[in-house]
């Protein structure tokens, strides 16, 4: 993972609820601290990073899709695929207002009938961030790194496959050219990289293996690494556990402590077995320790960034 932060685009995905946003924020902090002009992209109408960093943003339509400075060298943006498609169609429709276009049957029909359109337009916006093609970027310099906090596995694969899906429809014109450029970015291992985020559970690891298969099948790429959140350490050897369990069982406190030690040991062993499943597929696997904190606030994210710095 030594060169990941030197790509133009870093895509993170995995099963829902495994901590993709947490890891994306930590990688963004790490890149910014190393002097890279970095932006983290959230999908949908999420603004979790701004909230995490304590940045107050507006709620109006004019604020949607705005780039928000979180700290020096670090920005975030939220891309809503529906809004992105609407803005693109509105640019083709000239003076037709967004509200009229959104409520029209034509827009609804196009959104339903053009497979991959929303996903592709979203990827075009992300590609533009990597290219520094907007006036605002020219004022402060293009981004060195774009980190995509992608949706869960299935939807993410649909986004990544959108150049091929939509490319069958758009064969000429500007959108065809942009489709080609997005596809080239996603397929280029020098400019883009893919990370899976998982928990050390059987279901999350299985979905990571399916993600690897999907990446290879759809865009001929492989995962560049797997980050496993919430991993417990192995605190006891087998000999130590036997000694603990041989203590005086008539003492309720001692007995409870021995049962707790066994439970922790068994859970950690199960988790490390899941890590072994990933390593058998020759993945670079990077476990992050379980943080015993009431909430994953900014100091917790900074701790995670410290762990990631050992590998990135």
ABEGO torsion letter per residue (X at the ends): XAAAAABABBBBBEBBGAGAAAAAAAAAAAAAAAGBBBBBBBBEABAAAAAAAGBBBBABAAABGBBBBABBGBBBBBBBAAAAAAAAAAAAAEABBAAAAAABAAAAAAAAABBGAAAAAAAAAAAAAAAGABAAAAAAEBBABBBBBBBBAAAAAAAAAAAAAAAAABABEAAAAAAAAAAAAAABAAABBBBBBBBBBAAAAAAAAAAAAAAAAAAGBBBAEBBBBGBBBBABBAAAAAAAAABBAABAAAAAAAAAAAAAAAAAAAAAAAAAAAAAAGBBBBBBBBBBBABBBAAAAAAAAAAAAAAX
